[in-house]
Each structure stands twice: as structure tokens, then as C-alpha cells.
């Protein structure tokens, strides 16, 4: 499996709820960020939590999000980022519906 995204790519975390164990924080759903790095391929923890194999492996990314875009009352520096590890199946290209 090759990575769909590369460092520098603008992405959006898919909105919406998924029942059960979810690794992606709710406060990031629907938010835009930028891929910082490709961390590798790993078994899916959302399946592993239920005793499944976690296969096929999923690509994991480090994604940076502007703090002032995440939190309405944020008063820190405008260039400050929050970084999160997000699996590829939660990401879509920025601008894609």
C-alpha cells in the first residue's frame, strides 16, 4: 500500500461520527490541516480494539492543524500548531466533499 498523501499536502479530516472505538479525536473531524510526515503502515487500532486482525494495514500520518482554526477563543501565536497522528481512512484532500 502506498501513501495517498505526501508531506505538505493540505488535507481535511472526514466529518461525521462512527460508532465504536475511534482513534481520531472528535475536535479534529471536519478540520483542515497539512500532512507533516508519513509515519508508516500499521494495523488498524479501530479493529484491533475488538479483537480483529487490524488488516489490511493503514497508512498513518502526522498532521499539523493551526491552533487558531481549531479553537475559537485561541489567543496564542497564529503560527502555533497542534499535531495529531491520523490514519489515512480518516483523511481526504482539502476541498473534496
Backbone bond lengths (Angstrom), bond angles and torsions (degrees), N, CA, C in turn:
res aa  C-N    CA-C-N  psi(-1)  N-CA   C-N-CA  omega(-1)  CA-C   N-CA-C  phi
1 X - - - 1.460 - - 1.528 108.28 -
2 X 1.303 115.99 126.04 1.453 119.93 176.88 1.520 109.33 -96.16
3 X 1.305 115.39 155.44 1.458 120.89 -179.84 1.526 109.74 -72.72
4 X 1.309 116.58 133.67 1.468 122.43 178.28 1.522 110.99 -74.92
5 X 1.344 116.47 -31.74 1.466 121.57 -175.74 1.521 109.89 -116.00
6 X 1.329 114.65 156.80 1.467 122.05 179.23 1.524 108.99 -124.67
7 X 1.335 117.05 159.24 1.460 119.24 176.03 1.535 111.22 -52.10
8 X 1.325 115.40 134.40 1.456 121.68 -178.70 1.522 113.60 97.54
9 X 1.337 117.75 -16.21 1.463 120.26 -179.02 1.532 111.10 -69.12
10 X 1.349 117.21 133.60 1.470 119.67 173.19 1.529 109.05 -78.66
11 X 1.328 116.05 133.07 1.461 121.67 -178.20 1.528 109.68 -135.04
12 X 1.317 114.62 164.70 1.462 121.69 174.16 1.526 106.68 -129.26
13 X 1.328 115.93 137.31 1.452 120.90 174.80 1.527 107.28 -75.88
14 X 1.313 115.97 131.78 1.464 120.34 -177.81 1.532 110.20 -59.18
15 X 1.325 116.66 135.02 1.467 119.63 177.93 1.525 110.07 -78.96
16 X 1.293 115.39 171.12 1.459 119.99 172.74 1.507 113.45 101.81
17 X 1.296 113.51 161.24 1.460 121.32 -177.78 1.519 109.87 -99.27
18 X 1.302 114.98 149.53 1.453 122.21 173.95 1.521 105.86 -129.54
19 X 1.322 117.94 130.99 1.461 118.67 -179.17 1.524 111.66 -69.00
20 X 1.313 115.77 154.40 1.458 120.98 175.28 1.515 113.14 88.77
21 X 1.326 115.00 -160.05 1.456 122.19 -177.95 1.525 109.63 -72.70
22 X 1.305 116.51 122.82 1.464 122.02 179.86 1.521 108.20 -129.42
23 X 1.322 116.92 129.61 1.458 121.73 -176.96 1.528 112.50 -84.15
24 X 1.329 117.63 -22.43 1.462 121.67 -176.77 1.530 109.99 -83.93
25 X 1.341 117.99 123.73 1.472 120.15 -178.87 1.533 112.47 -62.58
26 X 1.326 115.81 140.45 1.471 120.63 179.68 1.524 112.17 -57.56
27 X 1.339 117.90 -36.02 1.467 119.79 -176.41 1.529 112.87 -68.37
28 X 1.333 117.55 -9.73 1.470 120.26 176.77 1.526 112.74 -97.89
29 X 1.314 117.89 -14.43 1.466 120.69 -176.71 1.523 110.29 -65.35
30 X 1.324 115.41 127.89 1.452 122.17 -177.89 1.519 113.66 84.44
31 X 1.323 117.95 -0.28 1.480 121.97 -176.65 1.523 111.23 -95.89
32 X 1.321 114.97 151.36 1.460 122.17 -179.79 1.520 111.12 -96.83
33 X 1.318 114.75 144.82 1.453 121.11 177.38 1.513 110.00 -151.71
34 X 1.321 114.56 -169.36 1.465 120.72 -179.98 1.523 108.22 -133.82
35 X 1.340 115.53 134.66 1.457 119.91 177.69 1.522 108.83 -66.50
36 X 1.316 115.91 124.67 1.467 122.07 177.61 1.524 110.85 -92.55
37 X 1.339 116.17 -41.00 1.466 119.94 179.56 1.525 109.92 -161.32
38 X 1.330 114.41 158.88 1.458 122.29 173.28 1.521 105.67 -96.82
39 X 1.339 116.92 120.96 1.466 120.96 -173.56 1.523 113.29 -90.63
40 X 1.333 117.35 -16.75 1.460 120.35 179.13 1.514 111.40 128.18
41 X 1.337 114.48 -170.84 1.462 121.57 -179.68 1.528 108.62 -111.73
42 X 1.325 115.01 134.73 1.461 120.87 -177.09 1.523 109.78 -142.13
43 X 1.318 115.58 157.53 1.461 119.87 174.18 1.526 108.55 -65.21
44 X 1.319 115.92 145.94 1.458 122.82 -174.39 1.538 110.50 -72.15
45 X 1.348 117.90 112.81 1.468 120.32 -179.02 1.525 113.07 -66.26
46 X 1.322 118.06 -21.40 1.462 120.86 178.03 1.528 110.48 -67.96
47 X 1.332 117.79 -29.22 1.464 122.54 174.62 1.527 111.15 -86.94
48 X 1.322 116.56 -40.35 1.464 120.35 -179.56 1.526 111.61 -58.14
49 X 1.331 117.64 -32.67 1.466 121.63 -179.77 1.526 112.23 -60.90
50 X 1.337 116.94 -20.66 1.462 121.70 -179.24 1.521 112.43 -109.30
51 X 1.329 116.47 16.99 1.455 120.21 176.87 1.515 114.35 79.26
52 X 1.320 117.34 10.42 1.464 120.91 177.60 1.524 109.30 -84.29
53 X 1.311 116.99 172.80 1.471 121.25 -174.92 1.524 113.77 -72.22
54 X 1.341 117.46 -24.94 1.460 120.34 -175.84 1.513 112.74 78.12
55 X 1.327 116.49 6.11 1.460 121.64 178.76 1.528 109.51 -91.06
56 X 1.304 119.79 150.13 1.464 125.58 -2.87 1.523 111.25 -72.66
57 X 1.308 114.89 159.52 1.461 119.42 177.04 1.523 109.86 -62.89
58 X 1.332 115.17 150.71 1.467 122.39 -179.99 1.521 109.08 -117.16
59 X 1.323 115.81 148.53 1.461 120.90 177.11 1.527 108.56 -78.98
60 X 1.335 115.30 134.16 1.461 122.43 179.87 1.524 109.22 -111.50
61 X 1.330 116.70 135.44 1.454 123.32 -178.05 1.525 110.97 -120.65
62 X 1.314 115.79 150.84 1.459 121.59 165.34 1.526 105.13 -95.46
63 X 1.347 115.57 120.63 1.463 120.99 -176.50 1.528 108.41 -118.95
64 X 1.325 116.49 134.37 1.457 122.22 177.99 1.524 110.63 -101.24
65 X 1.329 115.52 136.31 1.466 122.78 179.96 1.520 108.81 -124.41
66 X 1.325 117.37 135.14 1.466 120.60 175.88 1.521 109.03 -66.50
67 X 1.312 115.88 128.53 1.466 120.57 -179.32 1.531 111.61 -59.78
68 X 1.336 116.42 -41.43 1.472 119.13 -177.22 1.530 112.63 -69.57
69 X 1.327 117.23 -15.28 1.464 120.61 175.16 1.535 111.41 -88.02
70 X 1.325 116.49 -19.66 1.466 120.55 -179.36 1.523 113.00 -89.09
71 X 1.316 115.61 -37.85 1.468 120.66 -171.48 1.526 109.98 -120.43
72 X 1.332 118.83 115.68 1.470 121.82 -175.89 1.528 114.42 -57.61
73 X 1.327 117.81 -33.16 1.466 120.88 -176.75 1.532 112.79 -98.58
74 X 1.317 117.17 15.09 1.469 120.51 -177.39 1.527 109.88 -64.91
75 X 1.327 115.86 130.80 1.469 120.53 -177.80 1.521 113.06 -120.12
76 X 1.326 117.43 8.09 1.456 120.82 -179.66 1.515 111.82 -79.82
77 X 1.332 116.47 -172.91 1.464 120.94 -179.92 1.531 111.86 -59.00
78 X 1.315 116.75 141.02 1.468 121.02 -176.51 1.526 112.61 -68.41
79 X 1.325 117.54 -17.81 1.468 119.26 -179.75 1.533 112.93 -96.12
80 X 1.330 117.39 4.95 1.467 120.47 -179.19 1.525 109.90 -75.73
81 X 1.331 116.14 138.39 1.459 122.29 -175.18 1.529 111.65 -120.93
82 X 1.323 115.03 152.07 1.447 123.47 167.50 1.527 105.27 -106.61
83 X 1.308 117.30 134.67 1.457 121.79 -179.58 1.512 109.75 -112.54
84 X 1.334 115.77 136.30 1.463 121.11 179.90 1.524 109.05 -139.31
85 X 1.321 115.01 147.21 1.462 121.24 172.90 1.521 107.47 -87.20
86 X 1.343 116.17 122.27 1.464 121.08 -176.08 1.526 108.37 -131.78
87 X 1.329 115.61 130.21 1.462 120.42 177.78 1.520 111.02 -74.69
88 X 1.337 114.55 150.97 1.463 122.10 -174.10 1.524 113.11 -56.82
89 X 1.335 119.36 -36.37 1.464 120.00 -176.77 1.527 112.33 -68.37
90 X 1.332 117.78 -8.96 1.468 121.79 175.01 1.525 112.20 -96.67
91 X 1.323 118.06 -3.26 1.468 120.83 -174.74 1.520 111.71 -110.81
92 X 1.321 114.69 150.07 1.461 122.36 171.83 1.519 107.32 -139.88
93 X 1.344 116.79 155.56 1.467 118.38 177.02 1.528 110.44 -59.98
94 X 1.314 116.81 141.79 1.461 121.09 176.27 1.523 108.57 -57.10
95 X 1.325 116.23 133.66 1.457 120.98 178.99 1.515 113.51 94.82
96 X 1.332 118.08 -13.14 1.466 120.94 177.47 1.522 108.86 -84.46
97 X 1.322 116.35 138.66 1.480 120.66 179.69 1.499 110.79 -89.29
